Amino acid sequence: MNQTNVRPASGRLGILVVGCGAVSTTFMTGVLLARKGLGKPVGSFTQYDKVRVGRGADKQYLHVGEIVPLASLDDITFGCWDVYPQNAYQAAMYAEVLKDRDINQVRDELEQIVPMAAAFDKNYAKRLDGDNVKTGLSRWEMVEALREDIRHFKAEKQVERVVVLWAASTEIYVPVSEQVHYRLADLEAAMKADDREHIAPSMCYAYAALSEGAPFIMGAPNTTVDIPAMWQLAEKTRMPIAGKDFKTGQTLVKSGFAPIIGVRSLGLNGWFSTNILGNRDGLVLDEPANFRTKEVSKLSTLETILKPEWQPDLYGHGNDEDTQYYHKVRINYYPPRNDNKEGWDNIDIFGWLGYPMQIKINFLCRDSILAAPLCLDLCLLSDLAARAGRYGTQRFLSFFLKSPQHDYTQGEEPVNNLYQQYTMLKNAIREMGGYEADEEID
């Protein structure tokens, strides 16, 4: 290994997951199986990918763990919070993502993962009705209770470091308020005043995690760490944060396929995306206020890849104002499919002399099977970033997320092009490994 200033991954890494549903139990079960040699962590960048370091005669392709000191799967200890009291084994069986025979191979370990009472507000997820919740607490008291949970978990499980991962449901949409969300002092004042309109429960988890020296990862499209007050907290606590919403199915396709249209200089009239999904996430998203949060996240991807202002002939057509192609996103709750999500994309493009063509993409994916390796990579890389002394927004983690974090107060645009995100990711690995970050992003 090259000379690196990253602190070694000594001791155990605690991963505290918010939510013990389909995604989290698939993630936990997969890690437990992989470290026993009973399954393979397919889809994980940190476990499989190789990155080029050096040029010319010095060029070599190394696994990520050969470049930087990643925490080992053997050193991971899981904990969680959930509104339902079932342990991780019961929750995994209920989710029906994995076969019983796979879950049963690590039953003993899963049964040890019992959810702590969740910081929950039914107004933010009206379709959920669990009773394993912290009751009668103001928003600030929620923060204090969650901080105590993290401290207790660290002491009881004897873990050196903790990462907190949100893999719970999508909350209702919280518009960013300059009065509450722009300054850390205002955010804290709103929490202490129990401002339930502007302070979502997820913000309490993020505040608690960062204050306890734990990186926080937002796997849903909630307004949580994508506000200036949280950026200030991450700077103050010297902890890494990233964007939001796991990039699993349709948005992964979009961020990878849209560049094909761009690099071939083809025109776009419209892109219609729809999903059917039947798990608990689908149930929550069936509520319009919760869907709005997801819609904002999914809509932002295309517009930063195919830009009308760059190519008005190609992308300045389609909608009523004739300023841009038409872009529509829909999610439909359909219980028979459970976790097996189906995404349809209809793409209306045009080519030479404006002649129209169409592309149809039908992705029959498994939501949690695609999300689990992202959970692993985000946890290991956030822990790595913390040990490397990197804090605040980690743009290199955009590769794994639908909504890359960006400073919209300064007019910064997110990078949504999958291949540019991949370059940023590899450059960060090189840099933390003591090599030159030598790949151009454009």
Buried (B, 14 or more C-beta within 10 A) or exposed (E): EEEBEBEEBEEBBBBBBBBBBBBBBBBBBBBBBBBEEEBEBEBBBBBEBEBBBBEEEEEEEBEBBBBBBBBEBEBBBBBBBBBBBBBBBBBBBBBBBBEEEBBBBBBEBBEBBBBBBBBBBEEBBEBBEBEBBBEEBBBBBBBBBBBEBBEEBBEEBEBBBBBBBBBBBBBBBBEBBEEBBBBBEBBBEBBBBEBBEBBBBBBBBBBBBBBBBBBBBBBBBBBBBBBBBBBBBBBEBEBBBBBBBBBBBBBBBBBBBBBEBBEEEBBBBBBBBBBBBBBBBBBBBBBEBBBBBBBBBBBBBBBBBBBBEEBEEBBBBBBEEEEBBBBEBEBBBBEEBBBBBBBBBBBBBBEEEEEEEEBEBEBEBBBBBBBBBBBBBBBBBBBBBBBBEBBBBBBBBBBBBBBBBBEEEEEEEBBBBBEBBBBBBBBBBBBBBBBEBEEEEE
